[in-house]
Amino acid sequence: MKVKFRNMIALLIGCAMILATTGLSGCGTSIAERRTDTSSTLYVGVVSSAFPTSFMPWLSRDGVATTVASFIYNTLFSFDEETGEYLPLIGKDWCYTDYDGNELRTADGKIDYNAVEACYENSKEKYMVVKVTLHDNMTWSDGEPVTVNDIYYTFDIATDNTLSNHAGAMAWTADLQHKSEGGVLKQQGMFTYDNNDYWDPYPITEAEKDTVIYLRVNKVLGAVATLFTSILILPEHIWKPLVSVDEKLNNSDPTGEILYQYENPIGCGAWELDTEKSGRQMIVLHNRKGDYHLKAEDGSDLYKVDTVKLMLYMDENTAIYALLKGYVDMLDYSMNSNYMRLFEDEENIIVQNIAGTSTQTLVMNVNPQTQYVTPAREILKNIEVRKAIALAINQEEIIDKVLNGAGVSASAGLMLESQTELYNPAANILAGDYENRLAQANEILDRLYPKKDKEGYRLSEGERISFEILANPGELELVSFLQIQFQKIGIDVQYKAEGSMAEDTYLFDGDFDMTFQATIFNVSNVDIMYQSHFVTTYRSSNYGRLANEELSDKISEMRLTLNQNRKYDLIKEIQEIIAELYYKVPVYASNVISVARTDRFIGYVAGPGETVFNLDTLENLEEVV
């Protein structure tokens, strides 16, 4: 199943012929433009069937639209996983306050979590108060100032599905105690100088009227996470006149002015879309430079590159060949580890092999809806069967053979060891000698299903026990290795293609046996993601519809405690429960492999889970003289 090195060479030779004969272009620009370009322009290869021309401001699944949106727009803050701090973007500063708006800070200006706990733990009120202060020198790309009214409008419409038609926005604002419906305020949970409709509960001076907003959030320490880092802020002056119950913000069939704004976005991020030069095969972004409020430490422009050009390629092989031949400076995605050897002898190319932040898991359907119950899924309800399957997975072999060593084994608690404050080694119950694990797995199954067919597969009521693994073509090799490993315990698995709409077709409804799913848990997202992965059973990441009272109660306790140390302890306890349910079983934690050329730019950087195409790189790049 593995792609051989010599076969890759043949594929890339074919790509050379494709490029030579098609001359792929975007808006009249040659795909080889980079070779003669002396400007400060970064060329980035993107693999996709087509580029979008419509850019919905919130996180879209429309290919590269998500990346483009994150360049054009900003969230309030970004989250630094290494420090656990929220870093300034639109927001300059934030803190918890007491009910009167007095800041709860330590002497050195940090969040005083002891004071937060003392203030709110025994209060009869069901909310906490968060104060956010914006930078005072921000503008939208059309020159209009960015103010707290834009924050208020964005969060307000995010709670109003009648206007937004965006289910994700409802989840992002689930912990904000604010609600509108059809444009009518139902519960006020945000307060600015201009939005104190009922009373004046918090101190905001006239000088702060454009920069200070107070939020009422549920008594959950992680309540601010999605508000701060998931919601791209919208310009009120653009969208408020356009959006209505009849013309929703997230519009699958936009017309008129809404369509125009989708195609000509006005953002407050560091980059602006060049609509005249962008098209189906190339997207051009220009650095706003002096118009962007964040600066480098020396006061210069934060991002050094003048222009970013995203270049379309129809498949990975063609994109890799384009990089080798100097048509692009980098690729925007994590590359398959099978390709790493192609770059070993290339002087002007660097390969970044960076630790990942996600764990690939094998999800088992433990609670299908009645209409989707099958004999195979009935078998998976037995936790002993799931335990045997989990014990039979040899992560080390998969990492060696499928990832070519570019990864590490992951804990059954699904928290990576690099998460030092949260990781619980006691949850790593699937480690140890593989032969001993196999013996334990077979002992379990010998007791439950002792009969086998002539090929050694176990039987249930005379039929071979066989499960389908719902997966995409890129996971075929992984399925083939699991077939070999599960054969050692007499369990048969087969590949089933998931198609393009797997969540709506199979996963949300629980119509599958097993599937693969990546999980990322960290201190900023556990309040939301633990619920989504292990509690909520309707259209959530809990694909196998797990319903476990002990786990649900522990997650609820973790969310509601205001003692930070206790919260971390509960996260560790939750890992042990997750491990012993054998529901989402770790397969590996893969590295992120990305490549870039160094003949025009140097200074590429990548943090955990990142490719070299990231905003830190754009801060550090220097042109080669």
N, C-alpha and C positions, 0 to 999 in steps of 0.2 A: 504493500500500500504506500510506502514512503516514496516520495519523489527522489530519484537518484540524481547525483550531481551532473553526470553527463547528459541526462535528459533535460536538465535545466538549461545547459548550454545550447542544446538544440532549440529549446523554446525561445531563448533570447535571440538566437540567430533569426528565428522566424519573426521576432518582434522588430528586428532591424529592417527586414523586408517590408513589414507593415508600415513602419515610420517612413521609410524611403518612398513607398508608393502612395501613401495616403496624405502625407504632409499635414497631419492633424493640426488644426488651427482653431483659434477663438477670436471671433470678430475681426478677421483679416490678419491676425498676428501669427507668424510662423511659430511652430512648436520649437524651432531651433533659435528663437530670438535671443535667448540668454547668451549664446556664444559671442555675440557682437555687442551686447548691452554693457555700457560702461557706467550706467547710473546705479544708484544705491537701491537696487530692486532685488528682492528675494523671490526666487521661483520655487514653487512648492508643488510637487506631484501629488495628485489626488486620484484614487481609484473609485470610479462611480460609473453608472450607466449614463448619467446626464447630470448637469448642474441645475439647481433650481434658479429661477429668476424672481421668485417670490420669497420674501424673508419675514415670516411671522416673528414679531419681536420676542415672544417667549420660546422656550426650548422646543424646537421642532424636531421630528424624526426624519425630516426630509434631507437625508444625506448630509452634505457639508453645510447645510443651513445652520445647524447648531454651532459649528465653528465660526462661521461668518457672524452670526448674531452675537457671540461672545466677544468679538472684536469691536463691533459697532456699538453695542450697548454695554452697560455695567450693572452689576448688582451693588448692593450697599457695601458689602465687604467681601473679601476672599478669605478662605480658611487655610492656615498653615498647619499641616498635619504633624510636622516635626515639633512645633512649639505649642500647638493647641490654641493659638491666638487667631483672632479675626483681624485681618489686615485692611487698612483703609483703601477704599475705592471711591464711591460716591460719599459714603460715610467717612467722616474724619475721626469720630470717637463715639464710644457708647459706654453705658454703664447701667446697672440697676439703681433704682431710687426707692425711697420709702413711699408711703401713700401720699405724701405731701410734695414729692418731687425732690427731696434732698438726696444727693448722690451717696451711694454706699461704696466707698472706695477706701483702700488702705492708704497709709501715709505716703507711699510712693506712687499713688494714682492707679493702682491695679484694682480689679474687681475684688471687693471684700466679701468672700463667700460666707464667712462666719456671720457677718452682719446681715447678709441676705437671708440666711437661715433663721437668724434670730428675729428678723422683721416679719417673715412670712409663714414660718412653720406652723404657728398656732393661731394664725389670723382666721377670722370667720370669712373674710373675703376670698374669692376663688381666683384671684388674679395677682400677678406681679406687675410692677411698672418698670419699663425700660426706656431710657432716654437715649436718643440718637442725635448726634450733631453732625451736620454736613459741612463739607468744604464750602467756602463762601465765594469761590471764583470759578465755578463750573458753568459751562454753556453747552447747549445742544448744538449739533452740527449746523443748524440754521441760524445760530447766533443768539437764540433766546436763552435766558438764564435758567439753570436747574435749581429748583427750590423744593422745600418740603411738601409743597402742594403736589408735585409730581409723585412723591413717595405716597402721599395720602391717596391720590387718585389710583395709582397702581395697585396698592394693597386693597383698596376699597372694591375695585372691579374684580380683583382676584377672588373675593368672597362672594361675588354676585354672578353665579353661573348663568342667570338669565341674560346677562349682558356679555359675559366673556365666552360662554360655550367652551370652557376649558377645564376639564375635570382635574387635571394636574394642579391647576391654580388653587382649587379647593383644598387639595392635600397640603400644598405649600403653606396655606394660611390656617390650617386646622387648629393651631395653638394660639392664634390671634383672636382675642375676644371682641371681634368686630364683625358686623354682618350688614350687607345691603341686599336688596332684592328688587330687581327691575328698576334700579336707580334710586330706590327709596331706602333711606337709612333705617335699619331695624334695631341695631345695637351699636352704640359708639364705643370703639375701643382704641381710637387714635385721636390725638389732640395736638393741634398746631395753633399758632397765633390766630389764624383765620378759620379754624374749625373747632371752636368751643361753643357748640350750638346750645347746650343746655346750661353750662356753668363754666367757671374758669378754674379747673382743679389743679393745674400745674403752673409753676412760674415760668413764663416766657416773656421776655422783654421785647419791646419794639425792634431793638437792634438784632434780636434773634429770630424774628418772625419768618425769615426765609431759610433758617438753618437748623431749627430745633423742633423735633417731633417726639412725643411720648406715646408709647405703645403699651396696651394692656395685654399681657399674654398669660396663658395657663401656667399654673404653678409647676412648671417643668423646666429644669435647667437647660435642656436642649431646645426649648420652644423657639429660640431666636435663630436656630441653625438654618432652616429653610427660608425664613424671612430675610436673613442676611445674605445667603449665598446662592439661592435657587431662582429668585425672581428678578429677571432683568427689568430695570425700571423704565417705564414708558413716559413719553412727553405728554403731559396733560393737554397742552394747547393743540396738539395734533389729533389725539384720539377722542377726547371728550366730545367735540362737535360732531364726530362721525359715528360713534357707536351708539346703538339703540337696541331695543328688544327685537326689532326687525332686521337690523344690520349689526350682527354680533362681531365682537373683536376677533375671535378665532373663527374665520369664515371659510368654509370649504368651497364656496363659489363667489368670491368677492368680485364686485364690480365698481366702476366709478372711482371715487376718491379713495375708498378703502384699498382697492387693488393698486392704485397709484402709490399709496404709502407702503404697501407690502413690497413693491418693486423699487421704491426710492426711500429707504428707511432713514429716519432722523434719529440719531442716537447721541449719547453723551460719552461714549467710549473713545479710545485713542485713535480709532480708525474710521474712515469714511468710505462708503462704497462708491466707486466710479461707475455709474450706471451706463454711461456712454460706451465704455470700453469692456464692460462685462457682458457675458452672454452664456450660452449653453455649454461652451467649452473652455471658458476662462472667466475667472472672477478677479477683479482688480480692486485692491484696498489701498488707500493713501493714508499716510500718517498725518494726523491733525497737528502734530508738533506744538507750536506755540499756543494753540487753542485748547490743549488738553491740560487739565489742572495739576496732575501729578508730574513731578519732575525727578530727575536723578539727584543723588546726594550733592553733586557739584552745581546744581541749578540748571543743568542742561536738559534737553528733551529726554524724556524717559526712554523712548524707543528710538533706536539709531537708524533703522532702515527707513527709507522714504516711502517705498511701495512694496506691497506683497501681491504677487500674482499666483493664483491657484490655477494649475494647469490640469485639465481632465485627461485621464487615461482609462481605457475601457477594462483593462485587466492588470493584475499585479505584475505579470511578466513584462509587459510593455513598459510599465512605470519604472521597473528596476533597470531595464535596458536604457531608458531615457536618462536615468541618473548616471549610469556608467558612462554614457556618451556625452554628458555635460549639458543636457537639455534642461535640467532642473537642478536646484541646489540641494534639495532634500525631499523626502517623502513624508506625508503627514500622518502615516499610520504605523502601527506596530507590525513589523515584518515577520513572516513565518521564519522560524529558526532554521529551516532547511536551506535558506538562501545565504546564511552567514558566510559560508566558504567562498562565495563568489567575490567577496570584497577583501580577501586576505592579502592579496598582493597589489592592491590598488593604493598608490601613494597619496592621492588627493581625496580619499574617502575615509571617513571615520565611522565606526560602528559602535553605537551605544547599547550596552547590554545591562539594563537597569532593573533592579528588583521591582516586581509588580506590587500592587496594593489589593488585588482581588484574588479570591479563591474559586477555582472552578469546581463545582459540585455536581454529583449525580443525585438528582431529586427523584424520590419515589412517591408514587401516588398512593397516599395512605387513607384518603377519605373521599372517593369519587362521589359525585352526585348519583342518585339512584339510577338514572337513565344510562349512566356510563359504567355501571358495575359490570365487571367481567370476572371469570374464574381467576385469571392472572392477578387482577387487582385485589381480589379477595385474599390471595396468598400474601400480597405485600402488606396487608393490614397487620400481619403477625410481626411484632417487633423482633422476634427471634430470627425470622427469615431475613429481615433487613440487616440485622447484626451480622449474620453469616455472609451476606453479600458485601457488607462494608469491610469485613475482615479479609475478604479475598482480593480486595483492590491493592495492588502493589504500586504505590505512588512512585517509588524510586525507579522502577522499571519504565513506567510511563514517561517520567521526566527524562530518562536517558534515551529512550527510543523515539518518543513522539516529539519531545521538545529539544532533543539533542543536548540535553544538560542545562538548558536555559530556563531553570525554574527550581523551586524547592518544594518539599513536602509540606502539607498544611495540616493543622490541628483539626480534630473532629469538632472542636468548639468554634471553628470558623473565625477565629481572631488570629491574625498573623503575629509571629513572635516579635516582629519589629515594632508592634504596638506595645511598648514595654510597660506602660502604666496599666494596660488593660489585660494583657495576655495572661491566661491561666494555664500553666503547664499540666495541671491535673486533668484538663480536658483533652489532652493529646493521647487518647486511649487507643488509637489505631496504629501506634508506633510499635517498635520492637521487631523481633525476629519473624520474618514472613512465613517461614515453614511452620512455626508454632501457631501463627494466626490461621493458616490454612487448616491445620489439624483441628483447631477449635471450631472453625466454620463447618468442616465436614462432620464433626461430632454433633453439632446442633442439627444439621440437616439429616444425618443418619437417623436421628431420633424422630424427626418430623416426617421425612419422606425417604424411607429406606430403599424403596424399589427404584430400579433404574432400567432404561431401555438398553438395547445391545450396543449403543454408542456411548453409554455411560452417563446419560442425562437422567435426572431424577423425574419420577412420575408422580402425578397427583390424579387419583381416580382413573388411572390407566392412560392418562395423557401426559406428554412431555411438558415439564414446566418451562415455559418460554416467555420472555418479556421483550417488548419492542422498546428501543431507545429512540425517542423523538429527537432528531438532531439535524444540523445543516451539513451540506457536503464537505465543508472544511473540517468537520469532526468525524469523518469516516474512519480515518486512521486511528483515532482514539477509541471508537467503537470496536474496531477490529482487535485492538489489544485487550479491551475488556472482555471480548468474546473468548480470547485465549485464557485470560485469568479466571473467568467465571466457569469455564469448562472444567477447571481443576476442582470445583465443588459441585459439578453436575448440574449447573444452571446454564440455560441457553438464552442468549440475547441476540436480537436482530436489529439492524438499522431501519429506521422509518424516517423518510424525509419530512421535515416540518413545514416546508412551504414558506411563503413570504409573509403571511399573517398568522403566525403560530399562536400568539397570545389570544387573539380573538377566536381562532378556529379550534384550538385544543386546550391551551394552557389555563386560561381564566376559568373555563368550565370543568377542568379536571378530566379531560378526555384523552388520557395517555397512560402508559405504564411507568416509564422513566423518561427523564430528559436532563439535559445539562443546563446549569444556571450559574452565572458568576455572582459572587456575593462580595460586597465591600462593607465592612463595619468599622467605624472609628468613633471617637468621642463626640464628633459633631453630628453624627447621623443615627446613632443607635436608638434614640427616642422615637424616631420615625421609622427606621428600617427594620428594627426588631418586630414592631407591630405588623409592618407590611409583609415580612417574610414568614412570620410564625403565628400571627393572631388573626388578622383580617382574612376572611374567606371569600370576599366578593371583589373580583377584578383587582387583585393585588399580586404581589410577588410570591404569595403563599400558594404556589401552583398546585401542590399536592394536597391543599386544603387541610393542613394539620390543625387539629383542635385538641390542645392539651391544657387542661386547667392549671396544672402546676406551673407550666411555662408561662402561660398568660398572666397568672397572678404575679409571678416574679417580675415579668416585664413591666406590669403596671406599677409595682412597688418601686422598681428602678426609675421609672419615669417621674414618679411623684415625690420622691425624696428630694429634699433641698440641701442635704448634707453631701457635699461633693465626694468625700472619702467613702461614705456609705454607698453612693451611686457606683463608684468604681468597684467596690466589693461585690455589689449585686450583679454587675456585668460579668464578673468572674464566676459567680454562682450560675448565672444563665448559661455560660459556655459549657459547664458540666452537664446541665440538663439537655442542651442541644446535642451534645456529643452522644448521650446515652439514648436518644430517641432514634438515631440512625435514619434520619429523614432526609437531610441534605448532607450527603457524605462527600468529604473532600477527595478530589482526584489529583489536583496539583495547584500550586501557585506559580504561574508562569511569569517569566521576566518580560519586560517590554524592550523590544529590539528595534532600533531605528537607525537610519543612515543619513549622512549628509556629506556634501562635497566641501573641501577646504581650500579650493583654488580661488574663490572670490570672497568668501567670508570665513572668519574664525570666531571662536567664542561660544560655540554651541554648548548648552547645558541641559540637563534633564534630571528632575527629582524623581522620587519613587512613583512608579506608575505612569510616568510621562514619556512621550517621544521627544525628540529634539525640537519638534515644532510646537513651541509653547511661548508664553509671554516672557518668561525669564530669559529665554534665548534671544528674543527680540530686544531685550534690554542690554544684552551683553555682546551682541554681534559687532565685529569690527571688519571693515573692508581690508582686504589684502592689498598692500601697496606694491 
